[in-house]
């Protein structure tokens, strides 16, 4: 006799905050074509620590998040909203919609983009 499984038992647990934050920062960095070393030099955060943040291994302070976000052309509230969306939904693509006026300093040709989820929530958070 076959027993039915509880659908809730198959769900993936929510992403940890530090994992969601790291995912947002890494996707944004790679979307802009920046290396860890470039973001490290511009933000003042060591390459090793930045790598650990991106991999969700460290819980950085708000000051560290803000320093990294500034290099990536994002404001701290935007990063927080995107990380919250990623933690809640378990997936986030930082591509699809352009954000006007959010070009990182020194990267005039970079394209700043966010997902539909990020754009809708950012308009509420602003």
N, C-alpha and C positions, 0 to 999 in steps of 0.2 A: 504494500500500500504506500502510495506516494503522499508525502505531506507537503502542504503549501508553505512557502517561505514568506515571511513578513517583508513587504516591499521596503520598509524603513531600514531593515537590516542590511540591504544592499547599497544604501546610499553612502556616498563618500563623506567622511567628516568634513566640517568646514575648514577651510585653509586657515592656518594660524596667522595672526596679524603680521608678524615679522616676515612670514613667507609671502603674504600678499603685498606688503610694502616692497620687499626685495624684487618681486616679479614686476611690479609697476616701474621701479627704477631701472631694472635691467632692460625691459622692453623699450622704455623711452630712450635709454642710452644707445641701444643698438639701432633703434629707428633713426637716430640722429647721426649714426655712423661714428660714434665716439668710442674710444678704447677706455678700459679701466684706468690706464695710466693718465690719459688726458683729463678725465673727470677728477681723478685724484689730485692732479697738479692744480687744477682750477678751483677745486673746492677746499683743499687743505686737509682732506681725509686720506689717510694712507691707503695705498692700493690694496693691501691685505684686508684691512677693515672694510673697505668698500666692497670687495669681493664677498666677504662674509655676510655683509648686509644684503647684497643682491641674492645670495643663496639662502637667505632666511635663517642664518645661524646666529645673528646678533640682533639685539633690540637697541637701535641707536637712539640717542637723545633727539629732542625736537630741533636743537641747534644743528646737529649733524644732518638730519633729514633736510632742513632748510638750506644748508650749504650745498648739498648735493642737488636738491631741486632747483636752486638758482642756476646752477651750471646747465641743467637740463631744460631751462626755460619755463619752469613751472613754479607756481606759488605753493607754499606749504599747504593751504587748504585744498588745492587741486590734487596734490599727491595723496592727502588723507582721504578725500572722497573716492579717488580711483582705487586706492588700497581697500577701502571699505566695500566697494562694489566687487572687487576681486575676491575678497574674503567671503562675501555673501553668496556670490554666484559661482565661485570656483573657477571662473575663466574670464579673461579680459584680453581684448586685442586693442593695442594702442595704434590702430590704423583705421582710416575710413573718413574721418572728418578733420578739416583743418581748423586750427585755432589761430585766429588773426592776432598779430601783435605779440606772440610768445616765442619769438626767435631767440635762442640763447646768444649771449654776447660772443662775438667772434665767429659766429656761424651764420653768415647772411644767407647762405643758400640752403640751409637746413629746412626741412618741412616739418612743422609741428602738427601732430595729429593725435586725436583721441577717439575712443570708441563711442558709439551711440549712448551707451550707458553713462559714460563719463561726461559727455556733453549735457545730457539731460540733468544729471545730478549737480554738475558744476553750476548750471544756471540757477539752481535752487540755493546752492551754497554761497554764491557770490554776494 
